[in-house]
Amino acid sequence: MEYRLPGGKRCKKGDPGARKLKKRSAKWWALYLDANGDWKRKPLCGDKTAAQTMLNGLLTKEDHRRAGRIDGFDEALAKPVADVDGKPKRRKIGVATSNHHLAAMRGFTRWLVRDRRLSSDPLSHLSRLNPKADVRRERRPLEAEEFAALVEAARAGEPFRGLSGESRALLYIVAANTGLRAAELASLTAASFDLEAEPPTVTVEAAYSKHRRRDVLPLRADLAVLICPYLATLDSEAAGVAQNERSAQGDPEAESSDERNATGRLWPGTWIERSARMLRQDLEAARAKWLQDAPSDGERKRRQRSAWLCYVDEAGRIFDFHSLRHQFISNLARGRVHVKEAQQLVRHSTITLTMDCYTHLGIVDLTSALDALPALPTMSGPATEAAELRATGTDGPITKEPDWRAQGRAQKSGLSCPRLSPGDHQAEVEPASKTIKKPAGNAGFGGKESSSGAGTRTPDTRIMIPLL
């Protein structure tokens, strides 16, 4: 059915002069009642017999649905995996989030099987995906100089959503030295700090902690000294506002809301909703000042090419507010803190999460770790020990080691080379014509005295050649 104007042009139903025309459809259509009692209209096909068969199947399916005999997974299995163009649908959640959802659903289906509500687990064939293949956001820590420049830029910056520059500077310092998350930092009040204790502590209530338990964490002594004046300033300002409100109401003894909140939030406002944007603005301000302070144009161009104080570095890693937690854990690792102690300080469920996801070490840190290895074994031996003694001057002057091959060649050429030991430095090579006096009582080999001339003999080279 369609609508056309008197001239034959197609138009809408409400247009002036529109006429309704009936047109034979290329397909048969089904009009039936579903299981909920609603009328449904669906296209079938062009063949009347096939269309009737399809209609009968729809009616049978609705009857089974009314009787409760339809499997709830049929519709999910009937949905296409890909779009019409063949491209896979874009995943809106990360792989890690998908794995968490799968673990929760499989826990539910396993409970259904244990409680005999299902005969088998319909999700038992599903497996987790590899989260390393779909890293959506890789964070990085800042170097000490970069972090100091960030704090200075925040201190000199404009207020952001009710948070002054001085408050932001202290917020960054506390976050980088406690590892607290943004929501936990936003929940802190003056009563959360016990700076008189030994050691000083900060308490995160269970309602704001991620694992829903009350956490009491130690503070550095120098950090406690830095926080103490800020808490005193905060309390005095709140008390002054409360006194002004009581005077305006004409009841100096009445308790105002500001007085009740005299120990209110240290970092109030809506900054937590845009914490990444807040830190990014301070990063840009710190980098702009660093570029401006370049001593020369060449140095400024070199700094512009670097990723120092950039939100994203050359490797694609970012530095947002949660990266301050990464920085805290990385600094613990650089300080050779035991992994179990680091896990307790950051309140992670497993050491794997602490070391694999939150710890970032550079090549300098890895190289310095090699210094903790034991000393290399010495290549000790008789020749090496003798060489070391000669090198220290305790075993005579350093002389060249004898060359046994040269001695063999000398003997073949008519020279006699007596065997030299490493400590024999006075031996000399003698000519072969020089005679050697026989020792007394020497009968030679076989007991028969052998002579060549008056008490002299030529040395036998077969005997004089030392064993190699």
C-alpha contacts under 8 A as a table, 3 or more apart, distances in Angstrom:
res1	aa1	res2	aa2	distance
1	M	20	K	7.04
1	M	21	L	5.77
1	M	22	K	4.53
1	M	23	K	5.44
2	E	10	R	7.62
2	E	20	K	5.91
2	E	21	L	5.43
2	E	22	K	6.56
2	E	23	K	7.36
3	Y	10	R	5.98
3	Y	11	C	5.56
3	Y	12	K	6.00
3	Y	13	K	5.91
3	Y	18	A	5.77
3	Y	19	R	5.24
3	Y	20	K	4.61
3	Y	21	L	5.90
4	R	7	G	7.79
4	R	8	G	5.58
4	R	9	K	5.35
4	R	10	R	4.26
4	R	11	C	5.17
4	R	12	K	7.59
4	R	18	A	5.33
4	R	19	R	5.41
4	R	20	K	6.81
4	R	21	L	7.33
5	L	8	G	5.30
5	L	9	K	5.29
5	L	10	R	6.33
5	L	11	C	6.50
5	L	17	G	5.83
5	L	18	A	4.86
5	L	19	R	6.28
6	P	9	K	7.39
6	P	17	G	6.96
6	P	18	A	7.39
6	P	19	R	7.60
11	C	15	D	6.67
11	C	18	A	6.73
12	K	15	D	5.62
12	K	18	A	7.21
13	K	18	A	6.43
13	K	19	R	7.96
13	K	20	K	7.78
14	G	18	A	6.99
15	D	18	A	5.51
25	S	28	W	7.08
26	A	45	C	7.94
26	A	46	G	5.87
27	K	43	P	6.62
27	K	44	L	6.26
27	K	45	C	4.79
27	K	46	G	4.21
27	K	47	D	7.59
28	W	43	P	6.23
28	W	44	L	5.41
28	W	45	C	5.53
28	W	46	G	5.75
28	W	47	D	7.50
28	W	48	K	6.85
28	W	51	A	6.37
29	W	41	R	6.85
29	W	42	K	5.70
29	W	43	P	4.41
29	W	44	L	5.40
29	W	45	C	7.66
29	W	51	A	7.90
30	A	40	K	7.74
30	A	41	R	5.49
30	A	42	K	5.20
30	A	43	P	6.17
30	A	44	L	6.63
30	A	55	L	6.27
31	L	39	W	6.78
31	L	40	K	5.66
31	L	41	R	4.63
31	L	42	K	6.80
32	Y	39	W	5.58
32	Y	40	K	5.46
32	Y	41	R	6.79
32	Y	59	L	7.46
33	L	36	N	7.78
33	L	37	G	5.53
33	L	38	D	5.41
33	L	39	W	4.57
33	L	40	K	6.05
34	D	37	G	5.38
34	D	38	D	5.58
34	D	39	W	6.42
34	D	40	K	6.66
34	D	59	L	7.87
34	D	62	E	5.66
35	A	38	D	7.52
35	A	62	E	5.32
35	A	63	D	6.96
35	A	65	R	6.22
35	A	66	R	5.33
44	L	51	A	5.45
44	L	54	M	6.85
44	L	55	L	7.73
45	C	48	K	7.52
45	C	50	A	7.06
45	C	51	A	5.55
46	G	51	A	7.18
47	D	50	A	5.42
47	D	51	A	5.97
48	K	51	A	4.97
48	K	52	Q	6.13
49	T	52	Q	5.15
49	T	53	T	6.43
50	A	53	T	5.06
50	A	54	M	6.26
51	A	54	M	5.05
51	A	55	L	6.17
52	Q	55	L	5.04
52	Q	56	N	6.22
53	T	56	N	5.10
53	T	57	G	6.34
54	M	57	G	5.08
54	M	58	L	6.36
55	L	58	L	5.08
55	L	59	L	6.25
56	N	59	L	5.13
56	N	60	T	6.13
57	G	60	T	5.07
57	G	61	K	6.10
58	L	61	K	5.12
58	L	62	E	6.30
59	L	62	E	5.17
59	L	63	D	6.28
60	T	63	D	5.06
60	T	64	H	6.31
61	K	64	H	5.15
61	K	65	R	6.22
61	K	70	I	7.83
62	E	65	R	4.94
62	E	66	R	6.24
63	D	66	R	5.14
63	D	67	A	6.36
64	H	67	A	5.00
64	H	68	G	6.14
64	H	69	R	5.16
64	H	70	I	5.95
65	R	68	G	5.01
65	R	69	R	5.87
65	R	70	I	5.29
66	R	69	R	7.76
70	I	74	D	7.67
71	D	74	D	5.64
72	G	75	E	6.77
72	G	76	A	7.72
73	F	76	A	5.14
73	F	77	L	6.09
74	D	77	L	5.21
74	D	78	A	6.16
75	E	78	A	5.03
75	E	79	K	6.57
76	A	79	K	5.53
77	L	80	P	7.90
80	P	83	D	7.13
81	V	88	P	7.02
81	V	89	K	7.66
82	A	85	D	7.80
82	A	86	G	5.55
82	A	87	K	5.81
82	A	88	P	4.63
82	A	89	K	6.00
83	D	86	G	5.32
83	D	87	K	5.75
83	D	88	P	6.23
83	D	89	K	6.48
84	V	87	K	7.57
91	R	94	G	7.27
93	I	97	T	6.34
93	I	98	S	6.71
94	G	97	T	5.25
94	G	98	S	6.21
94	G	131	P	7.94
94	G	134	D	6.84
94	G	135	V	7.76
94	G	136	R	6.94
95	V	98	S	4.91
95	V	99	N	6.15
95	V	129	L	6.43
95	V	130	N	7.07
95	V	131	P	5.20
95	V	134	D	6.17
96	A	99	N	5.08
96	A	100	H	6.38
96	A	129	L	7.92
96	A	131	P	5.28
97	T	100	H	5.06
97	T	101	H	6.30
98	S	101	H	5.09
98	S	102	L	6.14
99	N	102	L	5.00
99	N	103	A	6.15
99	N	128	R	5.61
99	N	129	L	6.75
100	H	103	A	5.15
100	H	104	A	6.34
101	H	104	A	5.17
101	H	105	M	6.20
102	L	105	M	5.11
102	L	106	R	5.97
102	L	128	R	7.48
103	A	106	R	5.20
103	A	107	G	6.12
104	A	107	G	5.16
104	A	108	F	6.45
105	M	108	F	5.06
105	M	109	T	6.29
106	R	109	T	5.04
106	R	110	R	6.00
106	R	123	L	6.22
106	R	124	S	7.45
107	G	110	R	5.21
107	G	111	W	6.30
108	F	111	W	5.13
108	F	112	L	6.39
109	T	112	L	4.92
109	T	113	V	6.38
109	T	121	D	5.89
109	T	122	P	7.36
109	T	123	L	7.19
110	R	113	V	5.10
110	R	114	R	6.23
110	R	121	D	6.29
111	W	114	R	5.03
111	W	115	D	6.00
112	L	115	D	5.14
112	L	116	R	6.15
112	L	117	R	5.04
112	L	118	L	5.60
112	L	121	D	7.94
113	V	116	R	5.01
113	V	117	R	5.87
113	V	118	L	4.91
113	V	119	S	6.08
113	V	120	S	6.08
113	V	121	D	6.36
114	R	117	R	7.65
115	D	118	L	7.78
116	R	119	S	6.53
118	L	121	D	7.07
121	D	124	S	5.47
122	P	125	H	7.44
123	L	126	L	5.54
124	S	127	S	7.96
130	N	133	A	5.76
130	N	134	D	7.54
131	P	134	D	5.49
131	P	135	V	6.63
132	K	135	V	5.72
135	V	138	E	6.71
137	R	317	R	7.30
137	R	318	I	7.33
138	E	316	G	7.46
138	E	317	R	5.00
138	E	318	I	6.29
139	R	317	R	5.08
139	R	318	I	4.85
139	R	319	F	5.72
139	R	320	D	7.52
139	R	323	S	5.86
139	R	326	H	7.55
140	R	317	R	5.82
140	R	318	I	6.03
140	R	319	F	5.76
140	R	323	S	6.21
140	R	326	H	6.98
140	R	327	Q	7.44
140	R	360	H	6.90
141	P	319	F	6.85
141	P	323	S	6.13
141	P	324	L	6.94
141	P	326	H	6.14
141	P	327	Q	4.61
141	P	330	S	7.38
141	P	360	H	7.10
142	L	146	E	5.80
142	L	147	F	5.88
142	L	309	L	7.89
142	L	319	F	7.82
142	L	327	Q	6.81
143	E	146	E	5.17
143	E	147	F	6.19
144	A	147	F	5.21
144	A	148	A	6.22
145	E	148	A	5.15
145	E	149	A	6.28
146	E	149	A	5.15
146	E	150	L	6.22
146	E	308	W	7.23
146	E	309	L	6.10
147	F	150	L	4.97
147	F	151	V	6.28
148	A	151	V	5.21
148	A	152	E	6.33
149	A	152	E	5.17
149	A	153	A	6.18
149	A	286	A	5.89
150	L	153	A	5.16
150	L	154	A	6.17
150	L	282	D	6.40
150	L	283	L	5.92
150	L	286	A	5.54
150	L	309	L	7.89
151	V	154	A	5.12
151	V	155	R	6.17
151	V	169	A	4.97
151	V	170	L	7.93
151	V	172	Y	6.99
151	V	173	I	7.56
152	E	155	R	5.12
152	E	156	A	6.41
152	E	169	A	7.18
152	E	286	A	7.60
153	A	156	A	5.28
153	A	157	G	6.02
153	A	282	D	5.99
153	A	283	L	7.62
153	A	285	A	6.08
153	A	286	A	5.04
154	A	157	G	4.96
154	A	165	G	5.16
154	A	166	E	7.05
154	A	168	R	6.07
154	A	169	A	5.35
154	A	282	D	5.47
154	A	286	A	7.99
155	R	164	S	7.98
155	R	165	G	4.32
155	R	166	E	4.61
155	R	167	S	7.62
155	R	168	R	6.87
155	R	169	A	5.30
156	A	165	G	5.92
156	A	166	E	7.52
157	G	164	S	7.80
157	G	165	G	5.10
157	G	282	D	7.32
157	G	285	A	8.00
158	E	164	S	6.64
158	E	165	G	5.94
159	P	162	G	6.11
159	P	163	L	5.27
159	P	164	S	4.22
159	P	165	G	5.71
160	F	163	L	5.13
160	F	164	S	6.50
160	F	165	G	7.85
160	F	271	W	6.93
160	F	278	M	6.89
161	R	269	G	5.99
161	R	270	T	5.80
161	R	271	W	5.42
162	G	268	P	7.03
162	G	269	G	5.13
162	G	270	T	7.23
162	G	271	W	7.37
163	L	167	S	6.16
163	L	168	R	6.48
163	L	267	W	6.75
163	L	268	P	7.00
163	L	269	G	6.60
163	L	271	W	7.09
164	S	167	S	5.20
164	S	168	R	6.23
165	G	168	R	5.08
165	G	169	A	6.23
166	E	169	A	5.19
166	E	170	L	6.44
167	S	170	L	5.25
167	S	171	L	6.02
167	S	267	W	6.98
168	R	171	L	4.81
168	R	172	Y	6.19
169	A	172	Y	5.34
169	A	173	I	6.41
170	L	173	I	5.06
170	L	174	V	6.12
170	L	227	I	7.83
171	L	174	V	5.25
171	L	175	A	6.07
171	L	185	L	7.93
171	L	267	W	7.68
172	Y	175	A	5.11
172	Y	176	A	6.07
172	Y	324	L	7.47
173	I	176	A	5.27
173	I	177	N	6.20
174	V	177	N	5.22
174	V	178	T	5.90
174	V	179	G	7.94
174	V	223	L	7.54
175	A	178	T	5.44
175	A	179	G	5.40
175	A	180	L	5.58
175	A	181	R	7.30
175	A	185	L	7.53
175	A	324	L	6.01
175	A	325	R	6.67
175	A	328	F	7.90
176	A	179	G	5.82
176	A	324	L	4.87
176	A	325	R	6.06
176	A	327	Q	6.19
176	A	328	F	5.10
177	N	220	R	7.97
177	N	328	F	5.70
178	T	219	L	7.18
178	T	325	R	7.77
178	T	328	F	6.79
178	T	345	L	7.96
178	T	346	V	7.95
179	G	324	L	6.92
179	G	325	R	4.40
179	G	326	H	7.60
179	G	328	F	5.51
179	G	329	I	7.25
179	G	345	L	7.88
179	G	346	V	6.08
180	L	184	E	6.03
180	L	185	L	6.21
180	L	325	R	6.63
180	L	346	V	7.63
181	R	184	E	5.22
181	R	185	L	6.17
181	R	322	H	6.75
181	R	325	R	6.98
182	A	185	L	5.13
182	A	186	A	6.17
182	A	272	I	6.45
182	A	275	S	7.67
182	A	321	F	7.42
182	A	322	H	7.29
183	A	186	A	5.09
183	A	187	S	6.36
183	A	208	Y	6.76
183	A	272	I	6.93
184	E	187	S	5.22
184	E	188	L	6.68
184	E	204	V	6.59
184	E	208	Y	5.69
184	E	209	S	6.36
185	L	188	L	5.44
185	L	267	W	7.62
186	A	265	R	6.94
186	A	266	L	7.38
186	A	267	W	5.82
186	A	268	P	6.77
186	A	272	I	7.08
187	S	204	V	7.78
187	S	208	Y	6.85
187	S	265	R	6.37
188	L	191	A	7.91
188	L	192	S	5.82
188	L	203	T	7.96
188	L	204	V	7.09
188	L	265	R	5.70
188	L	266	L	6.11
188	L	267	W	7.71
189	T	192	S	5.24
189	T	193	F	7.51
189	T	263	T	5.98
189	T	264	G	5.18
189	T	265	R	4.45
189	T	266	L	5.33
190	A	193	F	5.83
190	A	231	L	6.32
190	A	263	T	5.15
190	A	264	G	6.66
190	A	265	R	7.18
190	A	266	L	6.70
191	A	194	D	7.31
191	A	263	T	6.48
192	S	202	V	5.48
192	S	203	T	5.00
192	S	204	V	6.98
193	F	200	P	7.59
193	F	201	T	5.92
193	F	202	V	4.55
193	F	203	T	6.53
194	D	197	A	5.82
194	D	200	P	5.70
194	D	201	T	5.30
194	D	202	V	6.34
195	L	199	P	7.88
195	L	200	P	4.60
195	L	201	T	6.45
195	L	224	A	6.12
195	L	228	C	7.42
196	E	199	P	7.96
196	E	200	P	6.24
197	A	200	P	4.87
197	A	201	T	7.00
199	P	218	P	6.31
199	P	219	L	6.89
199	P	220	R	7.88
199	P	221	A	7.43
200	P	218	P	5.84
200	P	219	L	5.28
200	P	220	R	7.23
200	P	221	A	6.90
200	P	224	A	6.67
201	T	216	V	6.46
201	T	217	L	5.43
201	T	218	P	4.35
201	T	219	L	5.25
202	V	216	V	5.81
202	V	217	L	5.40
202	V	218	P	6.44
202	V	219	L	6.85
203	T	214	R	7.23
203	T	215	D	5.65
203	T	216	V	4.46
203	T	217	L	6.32
204	V	208	Y	6.80
204	V	209	S	6.32
204	V	214	R	5.83
204	V	215	D	5.16
204	V	216	V	6.50
205	E	208	Y	5.72
205	E	209	S	6.26
205	E	213	R	7.02
205	E	214	R	4.70
205	E	215	D	6.57
206	A	209	S	5.06
206	A	210	K	7.99
206	A	211	H	7.68
206	A	212	R	4.55
206	A	213	R	4.22
206	A	214	R	4.24
206	A	215	D	7.24
207	A	212	R	5.95
207	A	213	R	7.57
207	A	214	R	7.97
208	Y	212	R	6.95
209	S	212	R	5.00
209	S	213	R	6.18
209	S	214	R	6.96
209	S	215	D	7.55
210	K	213	R	7.81
217	L	345	L	7.00
219	L	223	L	6.67
219	L	224	A	6.53
220	R	223	L	5.13
220	R	224	A	6.28
221	A	224	A	5.15
221	A	225	V	6.41
222	D	225	V	5.04
222	D	226	L	6.31
223	L	226	L	4.98
223	L	227	I	6.23
224	A	227	I	5.13
224	A	228	C	6.11
225	V	228	C	5.43
225	V	229	P	7.59
226	L	229	P	6.66
226	L	230	Y	7.48
227	I	230	Y	5.30
227	I	231	L	6.34
228	C	231	L	5.27
228	C	232	A	6.40
229	P	232	A	5.06
229	P	233	T	6.19
230	Y	233	T	5.14
230	Y	234	L	6.14
231	L	234	L	5.04
231	L	235	D	6.20
231	L	266	L	7.78
232	A	235	D	5.25
232	A	236	S	6.26
233	T	236	S	5.26
233	T	237	E	6.20
234	L	237	E	5.30
234	L	238	A	6.25
234	L	262	A	7.88
234	L	263	T	7.93
234	L	266	L	7.56
235	D	238	A	5.21
235	D	239	A	6.09
235	D	262	A	5.73
235	D	263	T	6.37
236	S	239	A	5.12
236	S	240	G	6.15
237	E	240	G	5.14
237	E	241	V	6.34
238	A	241	V	5.20
238	A	242	A	6.24
238	A	258	D	6.34
238	A	259	E	6.55
238	A	261	N	7.42
238	A	262	A	4.90
238	A	263	T	7.85
239	A	242	A	5.06
239	A	243	Q	6.24
239	A	258	D	7.58
239	A	259	E	6.04
239	A	262	A	6.05
240	G	243	Q	5.16
240	G	244	N	6.31
241	V	244	N	5.19
241	V	245	E	6.32
241	V	258	D	6.70
241	V	259	E	7.72
242	A	245	E	5.17
242	A	246	R	6.34
242	A	255	E	7.91
242	A	256	S	6.04
242	A	257	S	7.60
242	A	258	D	5.24
242	A	259	E	4.94
243	Q	246	R	5.17
243	Q	247	S	6.30
243	Q	252	P	7.34
244	N	247	S	5.16
244	N	248	A	6.23
245	E	248	A	5.10
245	E	249	Q	6.27
245	E	256	S	6.97
246	R	249	Q	5.16
246	R	250	G	6.24
246	R	251	D	5.48
246	R	252	P	4.84
246	R	253	E	7.20
246	R	254	A	6.28
246	R	255	E	7.44
246	R	256	S	6.89
247	S	250	G	5.08
247	S	251	D	6.31
247	S	252	P	5.68
248	A	251	D	7.88
249	Q	252	P	7.78
251	D	254	A	5.46
255	E	259	E	6.44
255	E	260	R	7.18
256	S	259	E	5.24
256	S	260	R	6.40
257	S	260	R	5.02
257	S	261	N	6.23
258	D	261	N	4.89
258	D	262	A	5.96
259	E	262	A	4.76
260	R	263	T	7.46
260	R	264	G	7.97
261	N	264	G	4.44
261	N	265	R	7.97
265	R	268	P	5.40
268	P	271	W	7.83
269	G	272	I	7.74
270	T	273	E	5.82
270	T	274	R	7.55
271	W	274	R	5.38
271	W	275	S	5.56
271	W	278	M	7.33
272	I	275	S	4.92
274	R	277	R	5.31
274	R	278	M	6.20
275	S	278	M	5.02
275	S	279	L	6.28
275	S	320	D	7.91
275	S	321	F	6.11
276	A	279	L	5.33
276	A	280	R	6.07
276	A	320	D	5.09
276	A	321	F	5.32
277	R	280	R	4.98
277	R	281	Q	6.20
278	M	281	Q	5.36
278	M	282	D	6.57
279	L	282	D	5.12
279	L	283	L	6.13
279	L	320	D	6.45
279	L	321	F	6.28
280	R	283	L	4.95
280	R	284	E	6.21
280	R	311	Y	6.44
280	R	320	D	6.89
281	Q	284	E	5.14
281	Q	285	A	6.25
282	D	285	A	5.02
282	D	286	A	6.12
283	L	286	A	5.10
283	L	287	R	6.16
283	L	309	L	6.00
283	L	310	C	6.82
283	L	311	Y	6.94
284	E	287	R	5.13
284	E	288	A	6.07
284	E	309	L	7.40
284	E	310	C	7.18
284	E	311	Y	7.87
285	A	288	A	5.11
285	A	289	K	6.30
286	A	289	K	5.25
286	A	290	W	6.20
286	A	309	L	7.05
287	R	290	W	4.93
287	R	291	L	6.14
287	R	308	W	7.37
287	R	309	L	5.50
287	R	310	C	7.15
288	A	291	L	5.18
288	A	292	Q	6.12
289	K	292	Q	4.94
289	K	293	D	6.14
290	W	293	D	5.24
290	W	294	A	6.75
291	L	294	A	5.48
291	L	300	R	5.86
291	L	303	R	6.52
291	L	304	Q	7.12
292	Q	300	R	7.63
294	A	297	D	7.32
294	A	299	E	5.93
294	A	300	R	5.21
294	A	303	R	7.98
295	P	299	E	6.64
295	P	300	R	7.49
296	S	299	E	5.23
296	S	300	R	6.19
297	D	300	R	4.95
297	D	301	K	6.23
298	G	301	K	5.20
298	G	302	R	6.28
299	E	302	R	5.01
299	E	303	R	6.16
300	R	303	R	5.06
300	R	304	Q	6.17
301	K	304	Q	5.03
301	K	305	R	6.47
302	R	305	R	5.32
302	R	306	S	6.66
303	R	306	S	5.17
303	R	308	W	7.61
304	Q	307	A	7.74
307	A	310	C	5.18
307	A	312	V	7.46
307	A	313	D	5.19
307	A	314	E	6.55
308	W	313	D	7.74
310	C	313	D	6.07
310	C	319	F	7.99
311	Y	318	I	5.44
311	Y	319	F	5.42
311	Y	320	D	7.42
312	V	315	A	7.83
312	V	316	G	5.59
312	V	317	R	5.42
312	V	318	I	4.45
312	V	319	F	6.73
313	D	316	G	5.40
313	D	317	R	5.60
313	D	318	I	6.63
314	E	317	R	7.47
318	I	323	S	7.97
319	F	322	H	7.81
319	F	323	S	5.43
319	F	324	L	7.99
320	D	323	S	5.27
320	D	324	L	7.48
321	F	324	L	5.76
321	F	325	R	7.93
322	H	325	R	5.50
322	H	326	H	6.99
323	S	326	H	4.79
323	S	327	Q	6.12
324	L	327	Q	4.88
324	L	328	F	6.30
325	R	328	F	5.12
325	R	329	I	6.50
325	R	358	Y	7.76
326	H	329	I	5.31
326	H	330	S	6.08
326	H	358	Y	4.92
326	H	359	T	6.41
326	H	360	H	7.57
327	Q	330	S	5.05
327	Q	331	N	6.06
327	Q	359	T	7.87
327	Q	360	H	7.95
328	F	331	N	5.25
328	F	332	L	6.39
329	I	332	L	5.02
329	I	333	A	6.36
329	I	342	A	6.95
329	I	346	V	7.55
329	I	354	T	7.57
329	I	358	Y	6.35
329	I	359	T	5.83
330	S	333	A	5.05
330	S	334	R	6.24
330	S	358	Y	7.02
330	S	359	T	4.70
330	S	360	H	5.43
330	S	361	L	6.69
331	N	334	R	4.98
331	N	335	G	6.15
332	L	335	G	5.05
332	L	336	R	6.57
332	L	337	V	5.47
332	L	342	A	6.72
333	A	336	R	5.23
333	A	337	V	5.71
333	A	338	H	7.83
333	A	339	V	7.75
333	A	342	A	7.92
333	A	359	T	7.06
333	A	361	L	7.92
334	R	337	V	7.59
334	R	361	L	7.45
334	R	365	D	6.58
337	V	341	E	6.78
337	V	342	A	6.58
338	H	341	E	5.33
338	H	342	A	6.33
339	V	342	A	4.99
339	V	343	Q	6.11
339	V	351	I	6.98
339	V	355	M	7.66
340	K	343	Q	5.05
340	K	344	Q	6.33
340	K	351	I	7.04
341	E	344	Q	5.16
341	E	345	L	6.23
342	A	345	L	5.11
342	A	346	V	6.31
342	A	354	T	7.57
343	Q	346	V	5.42
343	Q	347	R	5.74
343	Q	348	H	5.51
343	Q	349	S	7.77
343	Q	350	T	7.30
343	Q	351	I	5.98
343	Q	354	T	6.11
344	Q	347	R	4.90
344	Q	348	H	6.82
346	V	354	T	7.93
348	H	351	I	7.07
348	H	353	L	6.85
348	H	354	T	6.54
349	S	353	L	7.54
350	T	353	L	5.57
350	T	354	T	6.88
351	I	354	T	5.03
351	I	355	M	6.14
352	T	355	M	5.33
352	T	356	D	5.63
352	T	357	C	7.69
353	L	356	D	5.53
353	L	357	C	5.43
353	L	358	Y	6.94
354	T	357	C	6.05
354	T	358	Y	5.36
354	T	359	T	6.57
355	M	358	Y	5.96
355	M	359	T	5.12
356	D	359	T	6.14
361	L	365	D	5.93
361	L	366	L	6.92
362	G	365	D	5.32
362	G	366	L	6.40
363	I	366	L	5.02
363	I	367	T	6.02
364	V	367	T	5.07
364	V	368	S	6.20
365	D	368	S	5.23
365	D	369	A	6.34
366	L	369	A	5.10
366	L	370	L	6.94
367	T	370	L	5.46
367	T	371	D	7.59
368	S	371	D	5.57
368	S	372	A	7.85
369	A	372	A	5.75
369	A	373	L	7.79
370	L	373	L	5.57
371	D	374	P	8.00
379	M	384	T	7.40
380	S	384	T	5.78
380	S	385	E	6.38
381	G	384	T	5.07
381	G	385	E	5.86
382	P	385	E	5.21
382	P	386	A	6.15
383	A	386	A	5.16
383	A	387	A	6.12
383	A	422	P	7.87
384	T	387	A	5.03
384	T	388	E	6.13
385	E	388	E	5.03
385	E	389	L	6.19
386	A	389	L	5.06
386	A	390	R	6.18
386	A	395	D	7.62
386	A	422	P	7.72
387	A	390	R	5.12
387	A	391	A	6.04
388	E	391	A	4.99
388	E	392	T	6.33
389	L	392	T	5.24
389	L	393	G	6.34
389	L	394	T	5.46
389	L	395	D	5.42
390	R	393	G	5.00
390	R	394	T	5.96
390	R	395	D	4.84
390	R	396	G	5.97
390	R	397	P	6.22
390	R	398	I	5.51
391	A	394	T	7.78
391	A	398	I	6.74
392	T	395	D	7.75
393	G	396	G	5.77
393	G	397	P	6.38
393	G	398	I	7.87
399	T	425	H	7.37
401	E	422	P	7.18
402	P	420	L	7.02
403	D	406	A	5.36
403	D	407	Q	6.48
404	W	407	Q	4.97
404	W	408	G	6.27
404	W	468	L	7.72
405	R	408	G	5.07
405	R	409	R	6.33
406	A	409	R	5.10
406	A	410	A	6.13
407	Q	410	A	4.95
407	Q	411	Q	6.25
407	Q	417	C	5.70
408	G	411	Q	5.19
408	G	412	K	6.37
408	G	417	C	7.64
408	G	465	I	6.75
409	R	412	K	5.16
409	R	413	S	6.33
410	A	413	S	5.09
410	A	414	G	6.49
410	A	415	L	5.09
410	A	416	S	7.10
410	A	417	C	7.15
411	Q	414	G	5.14
411	Q	415	L	4.37
411	Q	416	S	5.26
411	Q	417	C	6.35
411	Q	461	T	6.81
411	Q	465	I	7.75
412	K	415	L	6.99
412	K	461	T	7.92
414	G	431	P	7.35
414	G	432	A	5.56
415	L	429	V	7.40
415	L	430	E	6.62
415	L	431	P	5.13
415	L	432	A	4.75
416	S	429	V	6.43
416	S	430	E	5.79
416	S	431	P	6.10
416	S	432	A	5.33
416	S	459	P	7.72
416	S	461	T	7.69
416	S	464	M	7.62
417	C	428	E	7.92
417	C	429	V	5.36
417	C	430	E	6.94
417	C	464	M	7.47
417	C	465	I	7.60
418	P	427	A	7.67
418	P	428	E	7.91
418	P	429	V	7.01
418	P	464	M	6.99
418	P	465	I	7.97
418	P	466	P	7.97
419	R	465	I	7.92
419	R	466	P	6.13
420	L	424	D	6.02
420	L	427	A	6.80
421	S	424	D	5.11
422	P	425	H	7.58
424	D	427	A	6.30
430	E	434	K	7.21
431	P	434	K	5.81
432	A	435	T	7.73
432	A	458	T	7.55
432	A	459	P	7.70
433	S	458	T	7.63
435	T	456	T	5.77
435	T	457	R	6.44
435	T	458	T	6.65
436	I	456	T	6.13
436	I	457	R	6.78
436	I	458	T	7.70
436	I	459	P	7.90
437	K	455	G	6.73
437	K	456	T	6.01
438	K	442	N	7.02
438	K	455	G	6.70
438	K	456	T	6.83
439	P	442	N	5.86
442	N	449	E	7.34
443	A	446	G	7.71
443	A	447	G	4.94
443	A	448	K	5.37
443	A	449	E	4.47
443	A	450	S	7.39
444	G	447	G	5.74
444	G	448	K	5.94
444	G	449	E	5.38
444	G	450	S	6.43
445	F	448	K	6.71
445	F	449	E	7.99
451	S	454	A	7.41
451	S	455	G	6.31
451	S	456	T	6.38
451	S	457	R	5.92
452	S	455	G	6.99
452	S	456	T	5.74
452	S	457	R	5.00
452	S	458	T	7.51
453	G	456	T	5.75
453	G	457	R	7.14
459	P	463	I	7.98
459	P	464	M	7.19
460	D	463	I	5.50
460	D	464	M	6.22
461	T	464	M	4.89
461	T	465	I	5.89
462	R	465	I	5.93
463	I	466	P	7.72
